[in-house]
Amino acid sequence: MARFLWIPWNVEHITGHGVTREEAEWVLAHPAPGYPRKHRGGYVVWGQTRSGRWLQVAFARERVGGEARVFVFHARPLTPNEKRRLP
């Protein structure tokens, strides 16, 4: 998998939603069936953390100096309505 690009902005943004870097990385590596999906110029993944929480993680793929990187720009817990839509 590509390397994650973490900067203060995206770390603060996801932690503001109660999500850790480790949880976001786990969900991206273990997406629910049918994910990732293209969404608003990037991609979105729904998935379950090791502790059982369901999250949505939005990210972009980019190349930096020839290296593939993943830039997470949003992550939050799924709403009860979203959880009902899971396969």
Backbone hydrogen bonds, N-H to C=O, Kabsch-Sander energy under -0.5 kcal/mol:
donor,donor_aa,acceptor,acceptor_aa,energy
3,R,68,A,-1.8
5,L,70,V,-2.8
6,W,4,F,-0.8
7,I,5,L,-0.5
11,V,7,I,-2.1
12,E,8,P,-2.6
13,H,9,W,-2.2
14,I,10,N,-2.2
15,T,11,V,-2.3
16,G,12,E,-1.6
17,H,13,H,-0.5
17,H,14,I,-1.1
18,G,15,T,-1.5
19,V,14,I,-2.3
24,A,20,T,-2.3
25,E,21,R,-2.7
26,W,22,E,-2.3
27,V,23,E,-2.5
28,L,24,A,-2.1
29,A,25,E,-1.7
30,H,26,W,-1.3
32,A,46,W,-3.2
35,Y,32,A,-1.6
37,R,44,V,-2.4
39,H,42,G,-2.3
42,G,39,H,-1.9
43,Y,59,F,-2.7
44,V,37,R,-2.7
45,V,57,V,-2.4
47,G,55,L,-2.0
48,Q,30,H,-0.5
49,T,53,R,-3.2
52,G,49,T,-1.5
55,L,47,G,-3.1
56,Q,76,R,-3.1
57,V,45,V,-2.8
58,A,74,H,-3.0
59,F,43,Y,-2.5
60,A,71,F,-2.0
62,E,69,R,-2.5
64,V,67,E,-2.8
67,E,64,V,-1.7
69,R,62,E,-3.3
70,V,3,R,-2.5
71,F,60,A,-2.9
72,V,70,V,-0.6
73,F,58,A,-1.9
73,F,71,F,-0.5
74,H,58,A,-1.5
76,R,56,Q,-2.1
78,L,54,W,-2.4
83,K,79,T,-2.4
84,R,80,P,-1.5
85,R,81,N,-0.8
85,R,82,E,-1.0
86,L,83,K,-1.3
